[in-house]
Amino acid sequence: MKIIFFILSIFAANQLFAASIMVDTSWLASNKNNKNLVIVDTSDQTQHLRFHIPGAIHIDYSEIVYKRKKDKVSIQVPNDYFIKLLGQRGIDSNSHVVIYDDMGGLNAGRLFWQLEQIGHKNISVLDGGLVKWILEHRKVNNKPEKRLPTVYQTDFKNARNNLAIQTELSKDNILLIDARTKDEYIGHPKYPRTGHVPGAQLWDWQENVNFENAFVLKTTQRITKEQNKINLKDKNKEVIAYCRSGHRAAQTYLTLRNLGFTNVKLYDGSMAEYSQNKKAPLEKGCSRC
């Protein structure tokens, strides 16, 4: 019997770590009691205090970004601070982190990106997040979850090179994706520093989410249709996503990673940083809108 139990335990662990980037509510309901699973709620603090998925700890968006003094641009917190934060919340390098929000993946995508950047191996995002969980009448509570602090240890061997800098945006062999709205992409006719980075393709992050169906990601077929419009087919091609601050672009990053794209980067600071450089070219209008 002990041997059978041991084999079943290994099988259960393998099933846990075999999870894809996006997991559904049924998967989470079946696995949420696994001791190695850490559910992270990235909804805002007020929502978390009202109710959340049982067992979920909270990491606020404001804890993983900060505003630079020199230019007031919001960017990711330094990796050493981020790693310390994870340890304080009881997350170690072996934890299987399942992230959710109530925004279609905006905050969850940002935390997912930052975890991949430090090389965290086991990360999933709950498709539909809290919205789908609630619509399915699954249990919630407002009990604070406390995990024992730990030390997050990493040697960065598995870290992804997924942070783009401004000088990379002009490379010839990349595809730039602007995750903002069409109006932002086109630019305001009266303001000189608006529009988009020359060559960037418009792909509003909202096109990825089925807001009428519990905020889940749209089907692969529908997202692929949008990809084809901007000639995004090669899953090994270097892709850089940007928006105004790197928030919406993180959801695009998540979407592409879930589809199997291997060489995706996010331009942190995005247009908030880029537009302040008066030498950086900007283009207005939209030829295919």
C-alpha positions, 0 to 999 in steps of 0.5 A, spaced: 500 500 500 505 504 501 508 503 494 502 504 491 501 511 495 508 513 493 506 512 486 500 516 486 503 521 490 509 522 484 503 522 479 499 527 482 505 532 483 507 530 475 500 532 473 501 539 477 507 541 474 504 538 467 499 544 467 500 549 462 501 556 462 493 558 462 489 553 467 482 553 468 477 553 474 476 546 474 484 544 474 485 549 480 479 547 484 482 540 483 489 542 485 488 548 490 490 544 496 496 541 494 502 544 499 506 546 493 501 550 490 501 558 491 495 561 489 496 569 488 491 574 487 493 580 484 486 584 484 487 590 488 487 590 495 480 593 496 477 587 492 482 582 495 479 584 502 472 583 500 473 576 497 478 572 494 479 564 492 480 561 498 487 560 500 490 566 496 495 570 498 495 577 495 500 581 491 498 588 489 500 591 482 504 597 486 508 592 490 512 590 483 513 596 480 515 603 482 516 610 479 523 612 477 524 619 480 528 622 474 522 621 469 516 619 473 516 613 469 513 606 472 518 600 471 519 593 475 522 593 482 529 591 482 530 583 482 533 583 489 527 587 492 522 582 488 525 576 490 525 578 497 518 580 496 516 573 494 520 570 500 516 574 505 509 571 502 512 564 503 513 563 495 520 559 494 523 557 487 520 550 487 513 553 488 507 552 483 505 559 482 498 560 480 496 567 479 489 571 477 486 577 477 479 580 475 481 584 469 482 579 464 490 578 465 492 585 466 495 584 473 496 577 472 500 578 466 505 583 469 507 578 475 507 572 470 512 576 466 516 578 472 517 571 475 519 568 468 524 574 468 528 571 474 527 564 472 521 561 476 519 554 473 512 553 475 507 559 473 500 558 471 495 564 470 487 562 471 483 563 465 478 568 467 480 569 473 476 571 479 470 573 474 470 566 472 470 563 478 465 567 481 460 566 475 461 558 476 458 559 483 465 557 486 467 558 494 470 565 496 472 568 503 475 574 506 479 570 510 487 573 510 492 567 508 498 567 511 504 563 509 510 562 513 516 567 510 521 563 506 528 565 502 527 565 495 533 562 492 535 563 485 541 563 481 538 566 475 540 560 470 533 559 468 532 566 467 528 569 461 531 575 456 524 578 456 526 585 458 527 590 452 530 596 452 529 602 447 535 601 443 532 594 441 526 597 438 529 599 431 532 592 430 530 590 423 529 583 425 523 584 430 516 585 430 514 590 434 506 590 437 503 596 440 498 593 445 494 600 446 488 602 443 487 605 436 486 612 438 493 612 442 496 608 436 494 613 431 496 619 436 493 626 437 494 631 431 495 637 436 500 633 440 507 632 437 510 626 441 504 622 440 503 616 435 507 609 435 514 607 434 515 606 427 514 599 424 510 597 430 503 593 429 497 595 432 494 589 436 490 592 442 490 587 448 483 587 449 482 583 442 485 577 446 480 577 452 472 575 451 469 580 456 462 577 454 464 570 456 467 570 463 474 574 461 477 568 459 482 568 453 479 568 446 480 561 442 486 560 439 483 560 432 480 567 434 487 570 436 491 567 431 486 571 426 488 577 429 496 575 429 495 573 421 493 581 420 500 583 423 503 577 420 505 574 426 506 566 425 513 564 426 513 562 434 521 563 434 521 570 431 523 576 436 517 580 438 517 586 443 510 588 446 509 595 449 503 600 451 503 606 455 507 603 461 508 596 460 502 594 464 497 592 458 503 589 454 504 584 459 497 581 458 500 581 450 506 577 453 502 572 457 497 571 451 503 570 446 507 565 451 501 561 452 500 560 444 507 558 444 511 564 442 518 563 445 522 569 444 517 575 447 520 581 450 516 587 454 519 594 453 518 596 460 516 603 461 514 603 454 511 610 451 511 613 457 519 613 457 520 613 449 516 619 448 520 623 453 526 622 448 525 627 443 530 624 438 526 617 438 522 617 432 514 617 432 509 616 427 502 618 427 496 615 423 494 607 421 494 605 414 490 598 416 485 601 421 
